[in-house]
Amino acid sequence: MTYKVDICGRIEELPVLPLPSGEKIAFFNLHGNVPLTEHCAAKMAERLDRSRTDVLITAESKGLQLTHCLARILGMDFYAVARKSKKLYMQDGISATARSITTAGAQTLYLSAHDAALLRGKRVAVIDDVISTGGSLSALETLVETAGGTVTEKACVLAEGDAAKRDDIIFLASIPIL
């Protein structure tokens, strides 16, 4: 079973997958899909207000290539990446905990001291592939604030379920929780 979604003129057939809760989601995957990632980044760049954003942040992993393309389009040399595991070089970094419908249990996001410094005193856009419950988004916002930055925009490719009703995020298309 698939779910068809129109992402700013590009039709994608997303596989429908079950969650442990019994609900089903239309699974969106940017990994390895260069044309889709480039399309989404270009459309997102059109909607972001560059005058309000100094730097981007995302969480690994599916938002990573999207944010890379978006930073290139926007002329940004660097962006921050919150990791899902604490690496050796991150001993002096910061962390925040999130809950996501696609991850069992709580998940901690880690930001290196280098990436935290990129955010200090900056206007930051939080970028993700899909926003559903907003758990990962909230953790990213906490990281930005802890680092001394200010979240000015929040953007994703797809708003899932009730996220599509939010007026504080920019999104390209919406998908239901089935």
Protein Blocks (a to p, Z undefined) as FASTA:
>chain_A
ZZdddeehiacdddddddfkopacddddfehplklmmmmmmmmmmmpcfklpfbdcdddf
klmmmmmmmmmmnopabdcdddfbdcfklmmmccdddddfkbgcjddddddfklmmmmgo
pacddddfbdcklmmmmmmmmmmmmnopacfbdcdfbdghjllmpckbccfbdcddZZ
